Amino acid sequence: MPISKTFFSVPPINDSSTQTNGNTLKGGFSANKGNQFVKFQLSAQERMLDTSDMFLTFQIVYVDSSGTPIKMAAASTTASYSANNGADLAKTSNLNIGNWGGAQNAIKRIFVQSKKSAISISEHRNYPAYVGIRNANSISPEEYIDSPLTRYGAGGSKAGFTNRHSVMMSNATNAASTDLPNISNINDEQYGQFCSFKLNTALLNNSQPLHLGNDYLGGLLVNLELNNENGFFYQRFKSLGTDQTDAAVTGTYYIIKNMRLQGRLMVPTPDEAKNYQPQMILDDRLNLINDVQSSVNSSKYTPQVSACKGFVNLFLDDDQQNNIAENEGNFRLPLGLRSYQQNKNNIRNPQDFVIEVTPNLLTTTSAAPGVTASFSSANFTQHAAAQGDAEVRANFQRSLLDGRLADKTSASLALTNKSLQADYQNVRAVATGGVGDNTHADCLGVGLDLTQGMGNVSNFFQRDYDLIMRSGVNAGSALLPASRRSKPEVMESYIRNKSLFNTQTLQKSFVM
């Protein structure tokens, strides 16, 4: 047991304050009109950092293009505030943040340095996608409207009903009289939505404490790069009605203030200090990007890791990222997925068979004996019934959870059906109402587990991984949603692996 644990709460070394200009707010941390990069420093000291008990905390304020906090206008009615569609759709009902990550999606990239060297010793790119899909397959819909919603504004599969809680700001101004008399103005230290969460990276969410002494890390620099507003927000519908003049959310951005890195530093006993092991094994991940250009597609990686635990592949339409008209956290299967196989060095391994999706969205004939009538999945009342993806789902969960099926998850056939229904709505220049509901974000992908639930790993150093898929991507089939059937897709892959890190030499090795 350590001699003591000392609480710390450090602000960024490049802290950026907020200021008011009338009833608008400016400054702070923001990818739009503030500082996009955040830097924390933990000085060298003979203490150990307990990363399992470390949190990032801040307040976030959602503002329109002028910097005015988004809140119900004085002339608004309860009816228009509650509306989900129609001519009275308001900005407060149209604006949303990520279903699975909420305010965590404000962080695009995390990299960590030792104070002894400017070289990055740990880096995680495209942070929101992995954290979001991991959360979605670990948190149930009911839990989402409890803890995540109140801690960082994520509503999960119920985001369509909770977005007013997520993005609405308290009705305060800089006037003498407000609805919140205990807050002096919108720059008050209590103004904004409070957020708190762990940084889910290999080094900063580790079971072994990090020694900050000069003989080891010599202190830490934690660097955050913030996400742009079009990747952070999304509007409720892909296509708004021409009559929804009060629903526009273009130019909306966020301002982060009072950011702190908080946790506990442990003072080790003499025996603990003497026996501290500088080498530690990290549950790491690499992010690689590919694309899917056709209905028969092969994607190849050479990840250069020798202790690979699995592959997590997510798929996004080519215009889905950094587009406020789309939900960047909507992780669907490749459109019209028919089958796939995964190879190691051009040989199917460890699954020596092809995974079939039967039926699929491109199926037109029934498998029932004697039934000859053709059908179209586009005409199904329940579109999910045309997508037999049970094995795909099971393999994907195992790739995320070290060979286990999820104890609890937000993924469901009901959610997939709502997502497909939104896809099949024709995006058009409508006179009334919007089409293509973005709030029904799915949380699926194509994965490969190599642990087999027993902690196994596979050597991919100078070895190739292939994902060969047959689907309807970019095929233009009339059986598929008109809004997606002629688009290529982006493939975001996360290679989960074990790495060896030495806190004395600051070297990380994928070879074990």
Protein Blocks (a to p, Z undefined) as FASTA:
>chain_A
ZZbdcddddddfkbccdddehjaceejjdfklmcfbdcdddddddddddfklcccddddd
dddfkopacdddfkbcfklmmpggdjklcfklmpccdfklmmmlmpmbdcdddfkbcbdf
bdcehklmmmmmmmmmmccfklmmmmmmmmnopabjmlmmmmmmmmpccdddfbfbdfbl
kbmblkbfkgccddddddddfklmcfbdcdfbfklnnpaadddddddfklmpccfbfbdc
fklmmlpcghiacddehiacddddddddfklmmmpcfbdcdddddddddddfbfbdcddd
dehpabdfbdcdddddfklgopakbcfklccddehiabdcddeehiacfbfcdcdddddf
kbcbdfbehiabdcdfklpmblmlmmccklmmmmmmmmmngopacfbdfbdfklmmmmmm
mmmpccdddfbdcehiaklccdddddddfklonopacdfehiacddddddfehnlpakbc
fklmmcccdddddddddddddfklopacfbZZ
